[in-house]
Structure formats: C-alpha cells, structure tokens
C-alpha cells in the first residue's frame, strides 16, 4: 500500500492510523486491502470486515442493506474503497459503512491476488 499512498493522498483518502484517530460520528472515506470478511449467525446479517494499509487496520461494520447493494464489489474486490461514519465504542473505532467503490479504477493498477481470510 505504501507505493499507492501518494495517489491516495491526492484523492484525500486518509491512512488507517488517521481513520482510527477520528472522532465518533465523523464521516470519512478510506481505501485498503481486504484481509477479512466475517458474518456471524448471531449478528443479524451484519458483515464485519477488516481492511489494512501500511499503517494498520480499519474495522468495518456493513449492515445488511448496504451489503445487498454492494454485494458483488464487497465479495470480489481485494482493494476496496469505503465511505461511512466512525463509531467509537469502548475506545475501539469502527467504520459503519454506507457506500463502497473500487479504488483500483483511479490507480490504473490491478491488484490480482486476493489474500483475505474469510470466515462464515
């Protein structure tokens, strides 16, 4: 991700460390590599994801309505852009996702390998 940071900065995309430092309720955008997708049977259809970059991790919460709208992108893209609102709970930040996009289109680079660890 470090080689892509200059391009992400030009698009005003913060890194994971900057996202984790944002206040509760703040809207933000972020792009990172998908390392985990997890759906718990007890989570009422909510999908939990973890994205990462060279500065660390960002935890996402994806509610069912958002998942349905962006399912193909969420399930198939390994470099993912997200927009949402920060939720700080017990000093642990989560990004409550409301939209997704494929940031590879602005990079003109395709990252082919998908190394995410998906649990069901």
C-alpha positions, 0 to 999 in steps of 0.5 A: 500500500505504501507505493499507492499512498501518494495517489491516495493522498491526492484523492484525500483518502486518509491512512488507517492510523488517521481513520482510527484517530477520528472522532465518533460520528465523523464521516470519512472515506478510506481505501485498503486491502481486504484481509477479512470478511466475517458474518456471524449467525448471531449478528443479524446479517451484519458483515464485519470486515477488516481492511489494512494499509501500511499503517494498520487496520480499519474495522468495518461494520456493513449492515445488511442493506448496504451489503445487498447493494454492494454485494458483488464489489464487497465479495470480489474486490481485494482493494476496496474503497469505503465511505461511512461514519466512525463509531467509537465504542469502548475506545475501539473505532469502527467504520459503519459503512454506507457506500463502497467503490473500487479504488483500483479504477483511479490507480490504473493498477490491478491488484490480482491476488486476493489474500483475505481470510474469510470466515462464515 
